[in-house]
Amino acid sequence: MRKLRKGDDVIVIAGKDKGKKGSILTIVDTDRVIVQGVNSVKKHQKPNPASGNIGGIIDKEMSIHISNIAIYNFALKKPDRVGFKIDSNNNKIRVYRSNNEAVE
């Protein structure tokens, strides 16, 4: 079970986009994720009529290292860490470390 999943709301804690919030769009690798609205770059793209791509300069989100983001706790309105706990039905659930509430 992963500590961070697709769809989690996160905040950037280090780097050029420090303080920005977004949700995880994709998990690229074991240590890299793509976050909505974070680490956006301008890419010069050639037109390709066969696939329907028009050329030009496009904005694209690049991956960010997982150590530079933290899950956002809406109850406390600050970044938090994730831990695991076994509930009453013997299911493993994710919890916030600061207040032991379930993430979902």
C-alpha positions in Angstrom: 0.0 0.0 0.0 1.4 3.4 -1.0 1.4 6.4 1.2 0.4 8.7 -1.7 -2.1 7.7 -4.3 -3.6 9.2 -7.5 -6.1 11.8 -6.7 -4.6 12.8 -3.3 -4.4 16.6 -2.6 -0.8 17.5 -2.0 1.3 20.6 -1.3 4.8 21.2 -2.6 7.2 21.6 0.3 10.5 22.2 -1.6 11.6 23.5 -5.0 10.6 26.4 -7.3 6.9 25.7 -6.8 7.0 25.6 -3.0 3.6 26.3 -1.4 1.5 25.3 -4.5 -1.3 22.9 -4.0 -2.7 20.3 -6.5 -3.9 16.8 -6.9 -1.8 13.9 -8.1 -2.6 13.1 -11.7 -0.3 10.1 -12.3 2.4 8.2 -10.5 5.3 7.9 -13.0 7.7 5.8 -11.0 8.3 4.7 -7.5 9.7 8.1 -6.6 8.2 10.5 -9.2 4.7 11.9 -9.6 2.9 14.4 -11.8 0.9 17.0 -9.8 -1.7 19.2 -11.4 -0.5 22.8 -11.9 3.0 22.1 -10.5 6.3 22.1 -12.4 4.8 23.3 -15.6 7.2 23.9 -18.5 6.9 25.2 -22.1 7.4 22.6 -24.7 8.0 23.4 -28.4 6.0 20.8 -30.3 6.3 20.1 -34.0 3.0 19.6 -35.9 2.0 16.1 -36.8 -1.0 16.0 -39.1 -1.1 12.2 -39.1 -2.0 12.1 -35.3 -3.8 15.5 -35.4 -1.3 17.4 -33.3 -1.0 21.1 -34.1 2.4 22.7 -33.6 3.4 25.4 -31.3 4.4 26.1 -27.7 2.4 24.1 -25.2 2.3 24.1 -21.4 3.0 20.7 -19.9 3.3 19.4 -16.3 6.5 17.5 -15.7 7.2 15.0 -12.9 8.3 16.0 -9.4 10.2 13.9 -6.9 7.9 12.4 -4.2 10.1 13.8 -1.4 9.3 17.3 -2.4 5.5 16.9 -1.8 3.4 16.2 1.3 -0.2 15.3 1.6 -2.4 18.3 2.6 -4.5 17.9 5.7 -7.7 20.0 5.3 -8.7 19.9 8.9 -5.4 21.5 10.1 -4.8 23.4 6.8 -1.1 22.4 6.6 1.0 19.6 5.2 1.1 16.3 7.0 2.6 12.8 6.9 0.8 9.6 6.3 0.9 6.5 8.5 -1.0 3.2 8.6 -3.4 1.8 11.1 -5.5 -1.4 11.3 -9.2 -0.6 11.7 -11.9 -2.8 13.5 -12.5 -4.9 10.4 -8.8 -5.8 10.1 -8.3 -3.5 7.1 -5.2 -1.4 6.7 -6.1 2.3 6.3 -4.1 5.4 5.8 -4.2 8.0 8.6 -2.7 11.5 9.1 0.2 11.4 11.6 -0.8 14.6 13.4 -4.4 13.8 14.4 -4.8 10.0 13.5 -7.8 10.7 11.3 -8.4 8.6 8.1 -7.2 10.1 4.9 -10.2 9.1 2.8 
